[in-house]
């Protein structure tokens, strides 16, 4: 098992946030590899929504993807090399220490453990298609806000009905049921695209 450097925080190290009344955005994912798109989402979240910190929550294993080629600690260290340019971004292997595989489980435990922190889940628009397949997705929205970052150059309206029943059919640049759709300028990148280019 790879030994993490100081700039990747495990659960014990993350405890420094325990009594801080701060706003923290959580960007989860495989980070296989992390890239500038992750960094741009984080910087927009920090600057536009005034989060105090962003946590890159490196997934144990994405339930919708094949088994990760690189283990959690290696992916986290590689992510830290991207995140190091902004001290407000924390890369964490806390999901590994919590033993969780689902976003709801991880966020529920974080919310309970860090009661003074206001957590918001951050995700790219590409996750919206499978969101209703997520484990206890409707309860995730009850325990934290969600900000969805759209891809660049898109004129479509977001179908929030795909997230929650009984929502307005379309939502653009507004907030509904703890969900914010952010239409900023983002890089059209994905970890999959980067891996394919390297092959």
C-alpha positions as CSV (number, residue, x, y, z in Angstrom):
1,X,0.0,0.0,0.0
2,X,1.3,3.4,-1.0
3,X,2.1,5.8,1.9
4,X,0.3,9.1,1.5
5,X,2.1,12.4,1.6
6,X,1.1,15.2,3.9
7,X,-1.1,16.8,1.3
8,X,-3.6,13.9,1.2
9,X,-5.7,13.8,4.3
10,X,-7.1,10.6,5.8
11,X,-10.0,10.6,8.2
12,X,-7.9,11.4,11.2
13,X,-6.2,14.4,9.5
14,X,-9.6,15.6,8.3
15,X,-10.7,16.0,11.9
16,X,-9.1,19.4,12.0
17,X,-12.4,20.6,10.5
18,X,-14.5,19.1,13.3
19,X,-15.4,22.3,15.2
20,X,-15.2,24.8,12.3
21,X,-18.4,26.5,11.3
22,X,-17.4,26.6,7.6
23,X,-18.9,25.8,4.1
24,X,-17.3,22.8,2.4
25,X,-18.0,21.6,-1.1
26,X,-17.3,17.9,-1.7
27,X,-16.3,16.8,-5.2
28,X,-16.4,13.0,-5.4
29,X,-15.1,10.8,-8.1
30,X,-12.6,8.2,-9.2
31,X,-10.0,10.8,-10.1
32,X,-8.5,8.3,-12.5
33,X,-6.8,10.6,-13.3
34,X,-7.6,14.0,-11.8
35,X,-7.5,16.8,-14.4
36,X,-7.9,20.5,-15.0
37,X,-11.7,20.1,-15.3
38,X,-11.9,19.0,-11.6
39,X,-9.7,22.0,-10.8
40,X,-12.0,24.4,-12.7
41,X,-15.2,23.1,-11.0
42,X,-13.5,23.6,-7.7
43,X,-12.3,27.1,-8.4
44,X,-15.7,28.2,-9.6
45,X,-17.3,26.7,-6.5
46,X,-14.8,28.4,-4.2
47,X,-15.1,31.8,-6.0
48,X,-18.8,31.9,-6.9
49,X,-20.3,30.1,-3.9
50,X,-17.7,31.2,-1.4
51,X,-16.9,27.8,0.0
52,X,-14.1,27.8,2.6
53,X,-12.7,24.5,1.4
54,X,-13.3,21.9,-1.3
55,X,-12.7,18.3,-0.6
56,X,-11.8,16.0,-3.4
57,X,-13.3,12.7,-2.1
58,X,-11.4,10.0,-3.9
59,X,-13.8,7.1,-4.4
60,X,-13.1,3.6,-3.2
61,X,-14.8,2.3,-6.3
62,X,-17.3,3.9,-8.6
63,X,-20.3,1.5,-8.6
64,X,-21.0,2.3,-12.2
65,X,-17.5,1.8,-13.5
66,X,-15.2,-1.2,-13.9
67,X,-12.8,-1.9,-11.1
68,X,-10.3,0.9,-10.8
69,X,-6.8,0.2,-12.2
70,X,-5.1,2.3,-9.6
71,X,-5.8,2.0,-5.9
72,X,-7.4,4.8,-3.9
73,X,-4.1,6.1,-2.3
74,X,-2.3,6.3,-5.6
75,X,-5.2,8.1,-7.3
76,X,-5.3,10.5,-4.3
77,X,-1.6,11.3,-4.5
78,X,-1.9,11.9,-8.3
79,X,-4.9,14.2,-7.6
80,X,-2.9,16.1,-5.0
81,X,-0.4,16.9,-7.7
82,X,-3.2,18.7,-9.6
83,X,-4.8,20.3,-6.5
84,X,-1.6,21.6,-5.0
85,X,-2.0,25.0,-6.8
86,X,-4.9,26.0,-4.5
87,X,-4.5,25.5,-0.8
88,X,-8.2,25.6,-0.3
89,X,-8.6,22.2,-2.0
90,X,-8.2,19.2,0.2
91,X,-7.6,15.7,-1.3
92,X,-8.9,13.0,0.9
93,X,-9.0,9.2,1.2
94,X,-11.7,9.4,3.9
95,X,-14.0,7.2,1.9
96,X,-11.4,4.4,2.2
97,X,-11.2,4.9,6.0
98,X,-15.0,5.0,6.3
99,X,-15.3,1.9,4.3
100,X,-18.1,3.4,2.1
101,X,-18.8,2.9,-1.6
102,X,-21.9,5.1,-2.1
103,X,-22.1,8.9,-2.0
104,X,-25.1,8.9,0.4
105,X,-23.1,6.7,2.9
106,X,-20.1,8.9,2.8
107,X,-22.0,12.2,3.0
108,X,-24.2,10.9,5.8
109,X,-21.2,10.0,7.9
110,X,-19.4,13.3,7.2
111,X,-22.5,15.3,8.1
112,X,-22.8,13.4,11.4
113,X,-19.1,13.6,12.2
114,X,-18.6,17.3,11.3
115,X,-21.8,18.9,12.7
116,X,-20.5,22.5,12.4
117,X,-19.7,22.1,8.7
118,X,-22.2,22.8,6.0
119,X,-21.5,20.3,3.2
120,X,-22.5,20.6,-0.4
121,X,-22.1,17.8,-2.9
122,X,-20.6,19.0,-6.2
123,X,-20.9,17.1,-9.5
124,X,-20.6,17.4,-13.2
125,X,-23.7,17.3,-15.5
126,X,-22.6,14.0,-16.9
127,X,-23.5,12.3,-13.6
128,X,-27.1,13.5,-14.0
129,X,-28.1,10.7,-16.4
130,X,-27.5,8.0,-13.7
131,X,-28.4,10.0,-10.7
132,X,-31.7,8.2,-10.0
133,X,-29.8,4.9,-10.0
134,X,-27.6,6.2,-7.1
135,X,-28.0,4.5,-3.8
136,X,-30.6,6.4,-1.8
137,X,-30.3,9.4,-4.1
138,X,-33.5,11.1,-2.9
139,X,-32.2,11.0,0.7
140,X,-28.9,12.5,-0.4
141,X,-30.7,15.7,-1.4
142,X,-32.2,15.9,2.1
143,X,-28.9,15.9,4.0
144,X,-27.0,18.3,1.8
145,X,-27.3,20.7,-1.1
146,X,-26.2,19.7,-4.6
147,X,-24.6,21.9,-7.2
148,X,-24.5,20.5,-10.7
149,X,-21.8,22.0,-13.0
150,X,-22.8,22.0,-16.7
151,X,-20.5,21.4,-19.6
152,X,-19.5,24.4,-21.8
153,X,-21.4,25.7,-24.8
154,X,-24.7,24.0,-24.0
155,X,-28.0,25.7,-24.4
156,X,-30.3,23.0,-23.1
157,X,-32.4,23.3,-20.0
158,X,-31.8,20.8,-17.3
159,X,-34.5,18.3,-16.6
160,X,-34.7,18.3,-12.9
161,X,-37.5,15.8,-13.1
162,X,-34.8,13.3,-13.8
163,X,-33.5,13.9,-10.3
164,X,-36.7,14.2,-8.3
165,X,-40.3,13.6,-9.1
166,X,-42.7,16.4,-8.7
167,X,-40.0,19.0,-9.6
168,X,-40.6,21.7,-12.2
169,X,-39.9,20.1,-15.6
170,X,-37.1,22.5,-16.5
171,X,-34.6,24.4,-14.4
172,X,-32.0,26.8,-15.7
173,X,-29.7,28.9,-13.5
174,X,-32.0,28.6,-10.5
175,X,-32.3,26.5,-7.4
176,X,-35.0,23.9,-6.6
177,X,-35.2,21.4,-3.8
178,X,-31.6,21.9,-2.6
179,X,-30.3,21.6,-6.2
180,X,-28.4,24.4,-8.0
181,X,-27.5,24.1,-11.7
182,X,-24.4,26.2,-12.4
183,X,-23.9,27.3,-16.0
184,X,-20.3,28.5,-16.0
185,X,-17.5,28.0,-18.4
186,X,-15.9,24.6,-17.8
187,X,-13.4,22.5,-19.6
188,X,-14.9,19.8,-21.7
189,X,-12.7,17.1,-20.1
190,X,-13.2,13.8,-18.5
191,X,-10.9,11.2,-16.9
192,X,-12.0,8.7,-19.5
193,X,-11.0,11.0,-22.4
194,X,-7.6,11.5,-20.8
195,X,-7.0,7.8,-20.3
196,X,-8.0,7.1,-23.9
197,X,-5.6,9.7,-25.2
198,X,-2.7,8.1,-23.3
199,X,-3.3,4.7,-24.8
